[in-house]
Amino acid sequence: MNLFGREINTKGFLRSFSSRFSKEPPIGIDITNEFIIAAELAEVQNQPGQYEIIRLALTETPEGAVRDGEVVDSVRVAEALKNFLDEHQFKSRKVITAVSGQAAIIRPRIKFPAIPIKELQEVVMHDAERYIPFPIQDVYIDFQVTGTVEEDNMTKYNVLLVTAQKQLIDTYIETFAQAELTLVAVDVASFAVMRAIEEQLAQAEGEEQQLNVLILIRGETTDLNVVQNGAPLFSRSIPLGSSTMIETIAAGMGIELQEAVAIFDKLVIPVVGDETFDDPMVEQAAEEIRTLLQELTGEINKSIDYFHQSQQEYMRIQQLILSDRGAKIKNLDQYFAHKLGMDVEISNPIRSLSFDETVFSAAYLNENAPLFATAIGLARRGIEEN
């Protein structure tokens, strides 16, 4: 995997894949236990760096076919992929996908000597096992130099290290192969979102280099990244996501999972001065996940406090940006703003893209913008590296 669109480690995640994309950019495909989302972008003619949506669609993932970030039923997922891409007329056979949650282990700001990149690669590969909980032979590894620092009277690199278990990545390779697709790169979902909302992050940071917390609430996990200049300074995965909330609603209300999904998509979180509900089922569902939200808020707050205690050279975090399915919960941004005492925004990669309004509904795209962010970021990478 090339992080941030710059290839350094040719023996990392791309070791099994093609490191050169064809003239036709890859599709960005985001797969969770909830949805399969595909995005195809193109660069706007005579406007370098500006992109337009060519195709963008989603379908539900076959139930039980993806678990803990791993494709456990490649046959059903591959069949769903083939039918889905054919239905929406995606042409490219090359794809970029993403892993998230505890499937990806992210270690930001590890210090290594400032030595030539080729030598640095050897040192990183030799020392990587100190920073990951798996044997080195069982993981794919990639790294990115994110800056330099003076320490002990010498210049050192800050290195971002990313690893994922081979067994997990290989399930994606197998699935795409069965769907007659070629997986050309694997990214981290939170990094893809950073790319998708690059302009939103830059606007938020401004001249003072403000820190943001990017929160992806998706599937079985919530991924938290403290971000500055588009690079993570701190990363953590919390084992509680949108699927956890849906399952809690189903169990607590004694209803089928599909009915819980429908209620979840209408969910409204009560905030101060806004606690009336038109639908008693939605009101009960909000009550069912109240403890989960308190737990999630507490974990986010603990993570932010830990970052500030361990990284005292940085200014205080001022803003939180929500993304993915959980970000669509009505009033969740206000809830976090009230509980955490900071500004909260919803990610919107659509703002920086153009599209044909006779093909795409602007209201639909903006309503689902946080859900589309990962796939859009993957598709942007496909163009930028093409």
Secondary structure, DSSP 8 states (H G I E B T S, - for coil): --GGG----TTSGGGGS-SS--SS--EEEEE-SSEEEEEEEEE-TT-TT-EEEEEEEEEE--TTSEETTEES-HHHHHHHHHHHHHHTT----EEEEEE-GGGEEEEEEEEEE---HHHHHHHHHHHGGGGSSS-GGGEEEEEEEEEEEEETTEEEEEEEEEEEEHHHHHHHHHHHHHTT-EEEEEEEHHHHHHHHTHHHHHHHHGGGT--EEEEEEETTEEEEEEEETTEEEEEEEES--HHHHHHHHHHHHT--HHHHHHHHTT-B--BTTB---S-HHHHHHHHHTHHHHHHHHHHHHHHHHHHHHH-TTS----EEEEESGGGGSBTHHHHHHHHHTSEEEE--GGGGEE--TTTS-HHHHHHTHHHHHHHHHHHHHHHHT-
